[in-house]
Amino acid sequence: MKKLSRRARIATGGAVLAAVAAGTLGTVSANASAPAAPGAAPVASVKGGGTVTSTHLSVDAAAKAAQAALDAAEKENQKVSVAVVDRNGNTLVTLRGDGAGPQSYESAERKAFTAVSWNAPTSELAKRLAQTPNLKDIPGTLFLAGGAPVDVKGAPVAAVGVAGAPSGDLDEKFAAAGVAALGH
C-alpha cells in the first residue's frame, strides 16, 4: 500500500469529517421533523375566539420617545433620566442624561410603570391618593408627577416616565414631549 502524502491525508481527513458532519446534520434534521412519539402530549389549536391580539410599542418608537423627552429636558438645562415601558410595565428603553441623579433612573421607571398601569398621567394619580392612600402601597408604583401614558384607541400601549427635574410638573412636561414625539 502506497503511503499518502501529508496533503492527501489532510484532504482525506477533511472529507471524512465533512461526511460525518453531514450524516449528523441529516439525522438531527430528520428528528426535528419526525412525528411525535406515541404517548407524547398533543399539540392543541385554540379555536373560536380563545385568543386576543394586543398592540405594542416598538423599540424604535420607544427610543424616539425617550430621546424626545431627554431633548426637551436638556433644552431647559435639566438633568433627568427617562424610561419607556411597554403595556405590561416592562422597561423598553432608559436614558440617563448627563448629570442626572442616581435616584432618577429608578424613579423614571416607576413613574412610567404607574402611568401605564392606570392609563393616566401620574400627576392625576397623585391627586387620587387623598381618597385612596393605600394606592401607594402597590409594588413598583410611584405616585409623583412625571409619568405620561401612551394609548392607542384609548388602550394603554406604553408610558414615558421622567425623573430628576426640580419639580414633578417639569418631569411630566418632558414626559409629555416624549409622548408627543409619537404623534399621540
C-alpha positions as CSV (number, residue, x, y, z in Angstrom):
1,M,0.0,0.0,0.0
2,K,1.3,3.4,-1.0
3,K,1.9,5.9,1.7
4,L,-0.2,9.1,1.3
5,S,1.4,12.5,1.3
6,R,0.6,14.9,4.1
7,R,-1.6,17.0,1.8
8,A,-3.6,13.9,0.7
9,R,-4.0,12.8,4.4
10,I,-5.4,16.2,5.3
11,A,-7.7,16.3,2.3
12,T,-8.9,12.7,3.1
13,G,-9.4,13.6,6.8
14,G,-11.4,16.7,5.9
15,A,-13.6,14.7,3.6
16,V,-14.3,12.1,6.3
17,L,-15.1,14.9,8.8
18,A,-17.5,16.5,6.3
19,A,-19.2,13.2,5.6
20,V,-19.7,12.6,9.4
21,A,-21.0,16.1,9.9
22,A,-23.4,15.8,7.0
23,G,-24.7,12.5,8.4
24,T,-25.1,14.0,11.9
25,L,-26.9,17.1,10.5
26,G,-29.2,14.9,8.4
27,T,-30.1,12.8,11.5
28,V,-30.8,16.0,13.5
29,S,-32.9,17.4,10.7
30,A,-34.9,14.2,10.3
31,N,-35.5,14.0,14.1
32,A,-36.7,17.6,14.2
33,S,-39.4,17.0,11.6
34,A,-40.3,13.5,12.7
35,P,-43.9,12.9,14.0
36,A,-44.3,12.9,17.8
37,A,-43.7,9.7,19.6
38,P,-46.7,7.7,20.8
39,G,-47.8,9.0,24.2
40,A,-46.3,12.5,23.6
41,A,-48.5,15.4,24.5
42,P,-50.7,16.5,21.6
43,V,-50.3,20.0,20.1
44,A,-53.5,22.0,20.7
45,S,-55.1,24.6,18.4
46,V,-57.2,27.3,20.0
47,K,-60.5,27.8,18.1
48,G,-63.5,30.0,18.5
49,G,-62.0,33.3,19.7
50,G,-59.9,32.0,22.6
51,T,-57.1,34.5,21.9
52,V,-56.6,38.2,21.9
53,T,-54.4,40.5,19.9
54,S,-52.7,43.4,21.5
55,T,-50.8,46.4,20.3
56,H,-47.3,47.1,21.5
57,L,-44.9,50.0,21.1
58,S,-41.9,49.1,19.0
59,V,-38.4,49.5,20.4
60,D,-37.7,52.1,17.7
61,A,-40.7,54.2,18.8
62,A,-39.8,53.8,22.5
63,A,-36.2,55.1,21.7
64,K,-37.7,58.0,19.8
65,A,-40.0,58.9,22.7
66,A,-37.2,58.6,25.2
67,Q,-34.8,60.8,23.2
68,A,-37.5,63.4,22.6
69,A,-38.2,63.6,26.4
70,L,-34.5,63.9,27.1
71,D,-34.0,66.6,24.5
72,A,-36.9,68.6,25.9
73,A,-35.3,68.5,29.4
74,E,-31.8,69.4,28.0
75,K,-33.3,72.4,26.3
76,E,-34.2,73.7,29.7
77,N,-30.9,72.6,31.2
78,Q,-32.5,69.9,33.3
79,K,-30.6,66.7,34.2
80,V,-33.1,63.8,34.1
81,S,-33.5,60.2,33.4
82,V,-36.2,58.9,31.1
83,A,-37.8,55.4,30.9
84,V,-40.3,54.0,28.5
85,V,-42.2,50.9,29.4
86,D,-44.5,48.6,27.4
87,R,-48.1,47.9,28.1
88,N,-47.1,45.3,30.7
89,G,-44.8,47.7,32.5
90,N,-41.6,46.1,31.2
91,T,-38.8,48.6,30.5
92,L,-38.1,49.0,26.8
93,V,-35.7,52.0,26.9
94,T,-33.9,54.0,29.6
95,L,-31.8,57.0,29.1
96,R,-29.9,58.7,31.9
97,G,-29.0,62.2,31.0
98,D,-25.6,63.6,31.8
99,G,-25.5,64.7,35.4
100,A,-28.8,63.1,36.3
101,G,-29.0,62.0,39.9
102,P,-28.7,58.3,40.9
103,Q,-32.2,58.1,42.2
104,S,-33.7,59.4,38.9
105,Y,-33.2,56.2,36.9
106,E,-35.4,54.0,39.1
107,S,-37.9,56.8,39.7
108,A,-38.4,57.3,35.9
109,E,-39.1,53.6,35.5
110,R,-41.6,53.6,38.4
111,K,-43.4,56.6,37.1
112,A,-43.7,55.1,33.7
113,F,-45.0,51.8,35.2
114,T,-47.6,53.7,37.3
115,A,-48.8,55.7,34.3
116,V,-49.3,52.6,32.1
117,S,-50.9,50.7,34.9
118,W,-53.7,53.2,35.2
119,N,-53.5,54.8,31.7
120,A,-53.3,58.2,33.3
121,P,-50.7,60.8,33.9
122,T,-49.1,60.3,37.3
123,S,-49.9,63.9,38.4
124,E,-53.6,62.9,38.2
125,L,-52.9,59.7,40.0
126,A,-51.1,61.5,42.8
127,K,-54.3,63.5,43.4
128,R,-56.2,60.3,43.9
129,L,-54.0,59.4,46.9
130,A,-56.1,61.8,49.0
131,Q,-59.1,59.5,48.6
132,T,-57.2,56.2,48.4
133,P,-53.9,56.5,50.3
134,N,-53.2,52.7,50.1
135,L,-52.6,53.0,46.3
136,K,-49.0,54.0,47.2
137,D,-48.5,50.5,48.7
138,I,-48.7,48.8,45.3
139,P,-45.2,47.4,44.4
140,G,-43.3,49.2,41.7
141,T,-45.5,52.3,41.6
142,L,-44.6,55.9,42.3
143,F,-47.3,58.5,42.6
144,L,-45.4,61.6,41.7
145,A,-45.8,63.7,38.6
146,G,-43.6,62.7,35.7
147,G,-45.3,59.8,34.0
148,A,-47.4,60.0,30.9
149,P,-49.3,57.1,29.2
150,V,-49.2,56.3,25.5
151,D,-52.5,54.9,24.3
152,V,-54.0,53.7,21.0
153,K,-57.7,54.0,20.7
154,G,-58.0,54.6,24.5
155,A,-56.0,51.5,25.4
156,P,-52.6,51.8,27.1
157,V,-49.7,50.5,25.0
158,A,-46.7,52.2,26.8
159,A,-45.8,55.1,29.1
160,V,-42.9,57.6,29.4
161,G,-41.5,58.4,32.8
162,V,-39.1,61.2,33.6
163,A,-37.4,62.0,36.9
164,G,-34.7,64.4,38.1
165,A,-36.0,67.9,37.4
166,P,-36.7,70.1,40.4
167,S,-40.4,69.6,40.1
168,G,-42.8,66.8,39.0
169,D,-44.5,69.3,36.8
170,L,-41.3,69.7,34.7
171,D,-40.8,65.9,34.7
172,E,-44.3,65.4,33.4
173,K,-43.8,68.2,30.8
174,F,-40.8,66.4,29.5
175,A,-42.6,63.0,29.5
176,A,-45.5,64.6,27.5
177,A,-42.9,65.8,25.0
178,G,-41.8,62.1,24.6
179,V,-45.4,61.0,24.0
180,A,-46.0,63.9,21.5
181,A,-43.0,62.7,19.5
182,L,-45.0,59.6,18.8
183,G,-47.9,61.6,17.3
184,H,-50.2,61.0,20.3
